[in-house]
Amino acid sequence: MRTNLKKSVGAAIVAALLALSSPARSAESSSSETLRQYADKLGFGIATVIQPRFWNRQPQFKSTLAREFNRALTIVTMRQTQPERGHFDFDGMDSASRFAKEHNMKLFGAALVYRNDSSPDWLHFDPLLCGGWSAQELDQILKEQIENVVRHGGDDYYAWEVVNEPLAPGHNGCWGRVLGQDNMIAKAFQYARQANPNVPLLLNETFGQAGVDKDRTDQFFELIARVRKLGAHIDAVGCQMHLEEQQLHANYVDEFKYFLNQARQAGLQVQITEMDVYQGPPGAVQDPYGKQKDVFYNIVHTCLKDSNCTSFTVFGINDDLTWLRTNKDLLDANPVLFDGQYNKKPAYYGVLDALKEGR
């Protein structure tokens, strides 16, 4: 993490950096074609993330969301939905549901269980004591949280990300520590299934910035086999791809195909739940936006060629709002499909080309 001084310097020169590195606006940007137009024909999910801090401030956020996407990811972590014990705040979910109904969209809820910093302060989760909760107490809190959120979401949600990043360091923090990681995952899926037996339930994982790491893929499906034996009913798996061009493996497409094959053998559908592609600092990669377009095309094309891969979510609606800038201090990051003025980038046309080719 950079220091505040470095942030100030970075903020002062970011305009110059972006002027040097931002993609040229495509001549195709006036096209009336949309991602949603072709995704709808294919019965394929195309999504981005609802960012409540911004979508009420930028009129183009909502208009772009409705025009280009038929699905949207909403953040439903416990910190957002149960800020005080027993008091549920569903304002964000309800706002998203109203928008989705108005525009014939479906929602994806992420995540019912994540790490300590996505949990509310009243849990007093810390790395050592975990708030002093017993396993029995925390199990009951887990059950109440999942059941309330899933029931409230109802039919507006096409799927739930029940547990996110179980292989990450800390293994879901205090949830995994107190309840036991495998046991906690199994219970979380059981509670979600009881709350809504008709909606697909998903286990999500991240696999690195260079591709979909094969060893981590193997660990992930070994985990799934274990928790299924404990009673977890898992319908689908989520594959995060926060890729960086400088690190990208030459065989990144084959790595993704391996993941798809493992999922098919396990009887699980696949959703690309989070994808962006950091182009690197100026001069680091030759033709960075041409390569970015190719990467998006290759991943979406590969997904579409496997009928078991059902949706694609780009993680952020435009470059100015990317988490890589706000959370990771990568002030030069332009990792998604639209620039800060909602102009279509080459990456947009990579996804569009893949959708136009179809399955």
C-alpha positions in Angstrom: 0.0 0.0 0.0 1.4 3.4 -0.9 1.9 6.1 1.6 -0.4 9.2 1.7 2.4 11.2 0.2 2.7 8.9 -2.7 -1.1 9.0 -3.1 -1.0 12.8 -3.4 1.8 12.7 -5.9 0.0 10.0 -7.8 -3.2 12.0 -7.8 -1.3 15.0 -9.2 0.1 13.1 -12.1 -2.7 10.7 -12.8 -4.1 12.9 -15.6 -0.8 12.8 -17.4 -0.5 9.0 -16.9 -4.0 8.5 -18.3 -3.3 10.8 -21.2 -0.4 8.6 -22.1 -2.0 5.2 -21.5 -5.7 5.5 -21.9 -7.2 3.7 -25.0 -8.2 5.6 -28.0 -11.9 5.8 -28.5 -13.0 3.3 -31.1 -14.6 4.4 -34.4 -17.2 1.8 -33.6 -18.4 3.6 -30.5 -21.4 5.0 -32.3 -22.7 1.5 -33.0 -26.2 0.8 -31.8 -25.3 -2.8 -31.0 -25.2 -3.8 -27.4 -23.8 -6.6 -25.3 -27.2 -7.3 -24.0 -28.7 -7.6 -27.5 -26.6 -10.6 -28.3 -26.4 -12.1 -24.8 -30.2 -12.2 -24.7 -30.4 -14.0 -28.0 -28.0 -16.7 -26.6 -29.7 -16.9 -23.2 -26.4 -16.0 -21.7 -25.8 -13.8 -18.6 -23.9 -10.6 -19.1 -23.4 -8.6 -15.9 -21.5 -5.9 -14.1 -21.5 -4.7 -10.5 -23.9 -2.3 -8.9 -21.9 0.3 -7.0 -24.4 2.2 -4.8 -21.9 5.0 -4.0 -21.9 5.9 -7.7 -25.0 4.8 -9.5 -27.2 7.5 -7.9 -24.6 10.2 -8.7 -23.9 9.3 -12.4 -27.0 9.1 -14.6 -24.9 7.2 -17.2 -24.3 4.4 -14.7 -27.9 3.3 -14.7 -28.5 3.9 -18.4 -25.4 1.9 -19.3 -26.3 -0.8 -16.9 -29.8 -1.2 -18.3 -28.7 -0.9 -22.0 -25.7 -3.3 -22.0 -26.4 -5.9 -19.2 -29.1 -8.3 -18.4 -27.8 -9.2 -15.0 -26.1 -7.3 -12.1 -24.0 -8.3 -9.1 -25.1 -6.8 -5.8 -23.0 -6.7 -2.6 -25.0 -8.4 0.2 -22.3 -9.0 2.8 -23.3 -9.1 6.4 -21.7 -5.7 7.0 -24.2 -4.2 4.5 -27.3 -6.2 5.4 -27.1 -6.7 9.2 -25.2 -3.6 10.6 -26.7 -4.2 14.1 -27.6 -7.6 15.5 -31.1 -8.5 14.6 -31.6 -5.3 12.5 -31.5 -6.0 8.8 -31.0 -3.2 6.3 -32.3 -4.2 2.9 -32.5 -0.8 1.4 -29.7 -1.5 -1.1 -31.2 -4.8 -2.1 -34.6 -3.3 -2.5 -33.3 -0.5 -4.7 -31.5 -3.0 -6.9 -34.6 -5.2 -7.1 -36.7 -2.2 -8.2 -34.2 -1.3 -10.9 -33.9 -5.0 -12.1 -37.7 -5.4 -12.4 -38.0 -2.1 -14.3 -35.4 -3.3 -16.8 -36.1 -7.0 -17.0 -32.8 -8.0 -15.3 -31.8 -10.6 -12.7 -29.5 -10.1 -9.7 -26.6 -12.1 -8.3 -26.0 -11.8 -4.5 -22.4 -11.7 -3.3 -21.4 -12.9 -0.8 -23.3 -14.5 2.1 -20.1 -15.5 3.8 -16.7 -13.8 3.2 -13.9 -12.6 5.4 -13.7 -10.7 8.7 -13.7 -7.2 7.2 -17.0 -7.9 5.5 -18.6 -8.7 8.8 -20.3 -6.1 11.0 -18.5 -4.5 13.9 -20.9 -5.9 16.5 -19.4 -9.4 15.8 -16.0 -8.0 17.1 -14.1 -10.3 14.8 -10.4 -10.2 15.3 -7.6 -12.6 14.3 -7.3 -14.1 17.8 -10.4 -14.1 19.9 -13.2 -13.8 17.2 -15.4 -11.9 19.5 -15.5 -14.7 22.1 -18.4 -16.4 20.3 -18.9 -20.1 20.8 -19.4 -22.4 17.8 -23.1 -22.9 18.7 -23.7 -19.1 18.9 -21.9 -18.3 15.7 -23.7 -21.1 13.9 -27.0 -19.6 14.9 -25.9 -16.2 13.7 -24.8 -17.7 10.4 -28.2 -19.4 10.0 -30.2 -16.3 10.8 -28.1 -14.1 8.4 -28.3 -16.4 5.4 -32.0 -17.3 5.8 -33.1 -13.6 6.2 -31.1 -12.4 3.2 -31.9 -15.2 0.8 -35.6 -15.1 1.7 -35.7 -11.4 1.3 -34.1 -11.6 -2.1 -36.7 -14.0 -3.3 -37.1 -14.6 -7.1 -35.3 -11.3 -8.0 -32.0 -13.2 -7.6 -30.9 -15.8 -10.1 -28.1 -17.1 -7.9 -26.3 -16.6 -4.6 -22.6 -16.6 -3.9 -22.8 -18.5 -0.6 -19.2 -18.5 0.3 -16.5 -16.4 -1.3 -12.7 -17.2 -1.6 -12.6 -20.1 0.8 -9.0 -20.9 -0.2 -7.7 -17.3 0.5 -5.4 -16.8 3.5 -7.5 -16.9 6.7 -10.1 -19.2 5.2 -13.0 -16.8 5.7 -11.7 -15.5 9.0 -13.6 -16.2 12.2 -16.4 -18.0 10.4 -13.9 -20.7 9.4 -11.8 -20.6 12.5 -14.7 -21.0 15.0 -16.9 -23.3 13.0 -14.3 -25.2 11.1 -13.8 -24.2 7.4 -15.4 -27.3 5.7 -18.2 -27.5 8.3 -19.0 -23.8 8.0 -19.2 -24.1 4.2 -21.5 -27.1 4.4 -23.8 -25.4 6.9 -23.9 -22.2 4.9 -25.1 -24.0 1.8 -27.6 -26.0 3.8 -29.1 -22.8 5.3 -29.2 -21.1 1.8 -30.9 -24.2 0.4 -33.5 -24.2 3.1 -34.2 -20.5 2.6 -34.8 -21.0 -1.2 -34.7 -24.5 -2.7 -35.2 -23.2 -6.2 -32.2 -20.9 -6.8 -28.7 -22.0 -7.8 -26.1 -21.8 -5.1 -22.5 -21.0 -5.9 -19.0 -21.4 -4.3 -16.6 -18.7 -5.6 -12.9 -18.5 -5.7 -10.1 -16.3 -7.0 -7.1 -17.9 -8.9 -4.4 -15.3 -9.3 -3.5 -12.5 -11.6 -1.6 -14.6 -14.2 -4.5 -16.9 -15.1 -6.6 -19.7 -13.6 -3.8 -21.4 -11.6 -4.1 -25.2 -12.1 -2.9 -26.2 -8.6 -5.4 -23.8 -7.0 -8.1 -25.3 -9.3 -7.3 -28.8 -8.1 -7.4 -27.6 -4.4 -10.8 -25.9 -5.1 -12.4 -29.0 -6.5 -11.0 -31.1 -3.7 -12.6 -28.8 -1.2 -15.9 -29.1 -3.1 -15.7 -32.9 -2.9 -15.1 -32.7 0.9 -18.0 -30.3 1.7 -20.4 -32.2 -0.5 -19.7 -35.2 1.7 -20.8 -33.0 4.6 -24.1 -32.2 3.0 -23.4 -29.1 0.9 -25.7 -28.8 -2.1 -23.6 -26.8 -4.6 -25.0 -26.0 -8.0 -22.3 -23.9 -9.6 -18.8 -22.5 -9.2 -17.6 -19.0 -9.6 -14.3 -18.2 -11.3 -12.7 -14.8 -10.5 -10.2 -13.5 -13.1 -8.6 -10.3 -11.9 -5.8 -10.5 -14.5 -2.7 -8.5 -15.1 -1.2 -8.4 -18.6 2.4 -8.3 -17.3 1.9 -11.5 -15.4 -0.4 -13.4 -17.8 0.6 -16.9 -18.6 0.9 -17.8 -22.3 -1.5 -20.7 -21.7 -4.1 -18.8 -19.8 -6.9 -19.9 -22.1 -5.9 -23.6 -21.6 -5.9 -23.0 -17.8 -9.5 -21.7 -18.0 -10.5 -24.7 -20.2 -9.0 -27.0 -17.5 -11.2 -25.3 -14.9 -14.2 -25.7 -17.1 -13.5 -29.4 -17.6 -13.1 -30.0 -13.8 -16.4 -28.3 -13.2 -18.2 -30.4 -15.8 -16.8 -33.6 -14.3 -18.1 -32.5 -10.9 -21.5 -31.7 -12.4 -21.3 -28.0 -11.7 -22.1 -25.0 -13.9 -19.6 -22.2 -14.2 -20.0 -18.5 -13.9 -17.2 -15.9 -14.5 -18.1 -13.9 -11.5 -15.5 -11.1 -11.5 -13.2 -10.2 -14.4 -11.0 -7.2 -15.2 -7.7 -6.9 -17.0 -5.1 -4.5 -15.7 -3.1 -3.2 -18.7 0.0 -2.3 -16.8 1.8 1.0 -16.4 2.7 3.1 -19.5 5.2 1.3 -21.7 5.1 -2.0 -19.8 3.2 -3.9 -22.4 3.2 -3.5 -26.2 -0.3 -2.5 -27.4 -1.9 -2.9 -24.0 -5.4 -2.2 -25.1 -5.2 -4.4 -28.1 -4.1 -7.2 -25.8 -6.8 -6.3 -23.2 -9.3 -6.7 -26.0 -7.9 -10.1 -26.9 -8.0 -11.4 -23.4 -11.6 -10.4 -22.9 -12.5 -12.0 -26.2 -10.6 -15.2 -25.5 -12.2 -15.7 -22.1 -15.8 -14.9 -23.1 -15.4 -16.9 -26.4 -14.1 -19.9 -24.4 -17.0 -19.6 -21.9 -19.6 -19.5 -24.7 -18.2 -22.5 -26.4 -18.9 -24.5 -23.2 -22.6 -24.8 -22.7 -21.9 -25.4 -19.0 -20.5 -21.8 -18.7 -23.6 -19.6 -18.2 -22.6 -16.0 -17.4 -19.9 -13.4 -17.4 -19.5 -10.5 -15.0 -17.1 -7.6 -15.7 -16.0 -6.2 -12.3 -16.8 -2.6 -12.7 -18.8 -0.5 -15.1 -16.1 2.0 -16.0 -12.4 2.6 -15.5 -12.8 5.5 -13.1 -14.8 3.4 -10.7 -12.6 0.3 -10.7 -11.7 -1.2 -7.3 -8.1 -1.3 -8.6 -7.9 2.4 -8.2 -10.0 2.8 -5.0 -8.7 -0.3 -3.1 -5.3 -1.1 -4.7 -4.0 2.4 -5.4 -3.4 1.5 -9.1 -4.2 5.0 -10.3 -3.4 4.2 -13.9 -5.6 1.1 -14.0 -8.1 1.0 -16.9 -9.2 -2.6 -16.6 -12.8 -2.8 -17.8 -15.0 -2.2 -20.9 -15.8 1.5 -20.6 -13.6 4.5 -19.9 -14.4 7.1 -17.3 -16.8 8.9 -19.7 -18.6 5.7 -20.6 -17.1 5.5 -24.0 -16.7 1.9 -25.3 -13.1 0.7 -25.3 -11.5 -1.9 -27.5 -12.2 -4.4 -24.7 -15.9 -3.8 -25.1 -15.6 -4.9 -28.7 -13.7 -8.0 -27.7 -16.7 -9.1 -25.6 -19.2 -8.0 -28.2 -17.3 -10.0 -30.9 -17.4 -13.1 -28.8 -21.2 -12.7 -28.2 -21.9 -12.1 -31.9 -20.1 -15.3 -32.8 -22.3 -17.1 -30.3 -22.0 -20.6 -28.9 
